[in-house]
Amino acid sequence: MDKQVSEIWNMVIDAQSQLNKDWMFRSEGGILGNRKSFLI
């Protein structure tokens, strides 16, 4: 098992919006290096 880190840094961009006191929306994406991720 290779447990070394593939990239030292991972840049994350985040956005957040609140509709009312009960509903909040958030998304984030990792965009730097070989690791790509997106969360809704």
C-alpha positions in Angstrom: 0.0 0.0 0.0 1.4 3.4 -1.1 0.5 6.0 1.5 2.4 9.0 0.1 0.7 12.2 -0.7 0.4 12.8 -4.5 0.2 16.6 -4.2 1.4 18.8 -1.3 -1.2 21.5 -1.9 -4.9 21.4 -2.9 -6.7 24.7 -3.5 -10.4 24.7 -2.5 -13.0 27.3 -3.7 -16.1 27.5 -1.5 -19.5 29.2 -2.0 -22.3 29.4 0.5 -25.8 30.9 0.4 -28.6 30.9 3.0 -32.2 30.9 1.8 -33.8 31.3 5.3 -33.0 30.1 8.9 -33.8 26.5 7.9 -32.1 26.1 4.5 -28.4 26.8 3.6 -26.7 25.7 0.4 -22.9 25.1 0.2 -20.6 23.9 -2.6 -16.9 23.5 -2.8 -14.4 22.4 -5.4 -10.8 21.4 -5.2 -8.9 22.5 -8.3 -5.2 22.4 -7.9 -2.9 19.6 -9.0 -4.0 16.1 -10.0 -6.7 15.9 -7.3 -10.1 17.2 -8.5 -13.2 17.3 -6.3 -16.6 18.9 -6.2 -19.1 18.8 -3.4 -22.7 20.1 -3.6 
